[in-house]
Amino acid sequence: MRNLCLSITLLTIVFIMAACNQRAKKNVAISTDSISSADSLKAVNDSSLKLNTPMDNSDVKFVTETIQACITEAELGKVAIHNAANKRVKNFGGIMIKDLNKAHNKLLTLARSKDITLPTTPDTTEQRTINAFAKKTGKDFDTAYVNYMISDHKNYIQIFENQSKNAADPDIKNFATKSLRDLKNHLEAINTIHDSMQ
């Protein structure tokens, strides 16, 4: 009888331990699932934060001012074709139209993907510049246009170099970096034209 009681007691202990072990496994599984769900929820929240994060103001300003410059300089290129006396200045105007239209289209695509609203016409200051150049002809136009292009390109090279290093948005940084080559080529070409006019 004593052996039977001992056996029943041992069996009861074994069953209790097995039950406790099962409960512990369930708690661990529930705990792990909770952690996994919490991590997933955090990841979803983090990604939605990234999607809803507004663009950096300096990036938006860069894109907006660059599109404005593309519009203005393409218009000035058209004026150069009609008003310049120097054939090389006329040709440079044509190059500006072609290259700036290409840059404009790339920038439009980039801006749309970032929900940046862009101007479609020159602002008041830029329009005044275009109008002032439209009134010039011949050598007066050539000199003014070449000097303006040199100054403008030097300015934009600095802006693009800064943006290629400091833009918060990687796509805008990439655009700035890739565009630098064209800006430097334009500056070299217009400097050569300037030197040939002396």
C-alpha positions as CSV (number, residue, x, y, z in Angstrom):
1,M,0.0,0.0,0.0
2,R,2.8,2.3,0.9
3,N,4.4,1.6,-2.5
4,L,1.2,2.3,-4.3
5,C,0.8,5.7,-2.5
6,L,4.4,6.5,-3.3
7,S,3.9,5.6,-7.0
8,I,0.7,7.7,-7.2
9,T,2.5,10.6,-5.5
10,L,5.4,10.3,-8.0
11,L,3.0,10.1,-10.9
12,T,1.1,13.2,-9.7
13,I,4.4,15.1,-9.4
14,V,5.4,14.1,-12.9
15,F,2.1,15.2,-14.3
16,I,2.2,18.5,-12.4
17,M,5.8,19.2,-13.7
18,A,4.7,18.3,-17.3
19,A,1.8,20.6,-17.0
20,C,3.9,23.4,-15.6
21,N,6.5,22.9,-18.4
22,Q,3.7,23.1,-21.0
23,R,2.3,26.3,-19.5
24,A,5.9,27.8,-19.4
25,K,6.3,27.0,-23.1
26,K,3.0,28.6,-23.9
27,N,4.0,31.7,-22.0
28,V,7.3,31.9,-23.8
29,A,5.5,31.4,-27.1
30,I,3.0,34.1,-26.3
31,S,5.8,36.4,-25.1
32,T,7.8,35.8,-28.3
33,D,4.7,36.4,-30.4
34,S,4.1,39.6,-28.5
35,I,7.6,40.8,-29.1
36,S,7.5,39.8,-32.7
37,S,4.1,41.7,-33.2
38,A,5.5,44.7,-31.3
39,D,8.6,44.7,-33.6
40,S,6.4,44.4,-36.7
41,L,4.1,47.2,-35.5
42,K,7.2,49.4,-34.7
43,A,8.6,48.7,-38.2
44,V,5.3,49.6,-39.9
45,N,5.1,52.8,-37.8
46,D,8.7,53.7,-38.7
47,S,8.1,53.2,-42.4
48,S,4.9,55.2,-42.3
49,L,6.8,58.0,-40.5
50,K,9.3,58.0,-43.4
51,L,6.6,58.1,-46.0
52,N,4.9,61.0,-44.2
53,T,8.0,62.9,-43.3
54,P,8.0,66.3,-45.1
55,M,10.8,67.2,-47.4
56,D,13.8,69.1,-46.1
57,N,13.2,72.9,-46.8
58,S,16.7,73.3,-48.3
59,D,16.0,70.4,-50.7
60,V,12.7,71.9,-51.8
61,K,14.3,75.3,-52.2
62,F,17.1,73.8,-54.3
63,V,14.6,71.9,-56.6
64,T,12.3,75.0,-57.0
65,E,15.2,77.4,-57.7
66,T,16.8,74.9,-60.1
67,I,13.6,74.5,-62.1
68,Q,13.3,78.3,-62.2
69,A,16.9,78.5,-63.5
70,C,16.2,75.9,-66.2
71,I,13.2,77.8,-67.4
72,T,15.0,81.1,-67.4
73,E,18.2,80.0,-69.0
74,A,16.4,78.0,-71.7
75,E,14.4,81.2,-72.5
76,L,17.7,83.1,-72.6
77,G,19.1,80.5,-75.0
78,K,16.2,81.2,-77.4
79,V,16.9,84.9,-77.2
80,A,20.6,84.2,-77.9
81,I,19.7,82.3,-81.0
82,H,17.8,85.3,-82.4
83,N,19.8,88.3,-81.0
84,A,23.4,87.2,-80.8
85,A,25.9,88.4,-83.5
86,N,28.6,85.9,-82.6
87,K,27.9,82.4,-84.1
88,R,29.5,80.7,-81.1
89,V,27.1,82.6,-78.8
90,K,24.1,81.5,-80.9
91,N,25.4,77.9,-80.8
92,F,25.8,78.1,-77.0
93,G,22.2,79.3,-76.7
94,G,21.1,76.2,-78.6
95,I,23.1,73.9,-76.3
96,M,21.6,75.6,-73.3
97,I,18.1,75.0,-74.6
98,K,18.8,71.3,-75.3
99,D,20.6,70.6,-72.0
100,L,18.3,72.6,-69.8
101,N,15.1,71.0,-71.3
102,K,16.7,67.6,-70.5
103,A,17.5,68.7,-66.9
104,H,14.1,70.3,-66.6
105,N,12.4,67.0,-67.5
106,K,14.5,65.0,-65.0
107,L,13.8,67.5,-62.3
108,L,10.0,67.4,-63.0
109,T,10.0,63.6,-62.7
110,L,12.0,63.9,-59.4
111,A,9.8,66.6,-58.0
112,R,6.6,64.7,-58.8
113,S,8.0,61.6,-57.0
114,K,8.6,63.9,-53.9
115,D,5.3,65.8,-54.2
116,I,7.1,69.1,-54.7
117,T,5.1,71.7,-56.5
118,L,7.1,73.5,-59.1
119,P,6.8,76.8,-61.0
120,T,6.0,76.5,-64.7
121,T,7.0,80.1,-65.7
122,P,9.8,82.4,-64.7
123,D,9.2,84.5,-61.6
124,T,9.0,88.3,-61.8
125,T,12.8,88.8,-61.4
126,E,13.7,86.2,-63.9
127,Q,11.1,87.5,-66.4
128,R,12.7,91.0,-66.1
129,T,16.1,89.4,-66.9
130,I,14.7,87.7,-70.0
131,N,13.0,91.0,-71.1
132,A,16.2,93.0,-70.6
133,F,18.2,90.5,-72.7
134,A,15.4,90.5,-75.4
135,K,16.0,94.2,-75.9
136,K,19.7,93.8,-76.6
137,T,21.1,92.8,-80.0
138,G,24.5,92.2,-81.7
139,K,27.7,92.7,-79.8
140,D,25.9,94.3,-76.8
141,F,23.9,91.2,-76.4
142,D,26.9,88.9,-76.9
143,T,28.9,90.6,-74.2
144,A,26.0,90.8,-71.7
145,Y,24.9,87.3,-72.3
146,V,28.3,85.7,-72.0
147,N,29.1,87.6,-68.8
148,Y,25.7,86.6,-67.3
149,M,26.2,83.0,-68.2
150,I,29.7,82.9,-66.6
151,S,28.4,84.5,-63.4
152,D,25.3,82.3,-63.3
153,H,27.2,79.1,-63.9
154,K,29.8,79.9,-61.3
155,N,27.0,80.5,-58.8
156,Y,25.1,77.3,-59.7
157,I,28.2,75.2,-59.5
158,Q,28.7,76.3,-55.9
159,I,25.0,75.6,-55.1
160,F,25.1,72.1,-56.8
161,E,28.4,71.2,-55.1
162,N,26.9,72.1,-51.7
163,Q,23.7,70.1,-52.5
164,S,25.7,67.1,-53.8
165,K,27.3,66.9,-50.3
166,N,24.5,68.1,-48.0
167,A,21.1,67.3,-49.5
168,A,19.0,65.4,-47.1
169,D,17.2,63.5,-49.8
170,P,19.4,60.9,-51.6
171,D,17.7,61.3,-55.0
172,I,18.1,65.1,-54.9
173,K,21.8,64.6,-53.8
174,N,22.2,62.3,-56.8
175,F,20.6,64.7,-59.2
176,A,22.9,67.5,-58.0
177,T,26.0,65.3,-58.3
178,K,25.2,64.1,-61.8
179,S,24.3,67.7,-63.0
180,L,27.7,69.1,-61.9
181,R,29.4,67.7,-65.0
182,D,27.1,69.6,-67.4
183,L,27.4,72.8,-65.4
184,K,31.2,72.6,-65.5
185,N,31.2,71.8,-69.2
186,H,28.9,74.8,-69.9
187,L,31.2,77.1,-67.8
188,E,34.3,75.9,-69.7
189,A,32.5,76.4,-73.1
190,I,31.3,79.9,-72.2
191,N,34.7,80.9,-70.8
192,T,36.2,79.8,-74.1
193,I,33.7,81.9,-76.0
194,H,34.4,84.9,-73.7
195,D,38.2,84.6,-74.3
196,S,37.7,84.4,-78.1
197,M,35.7,87.6,-78.0
198,Q,38.6,89.6,-76.4
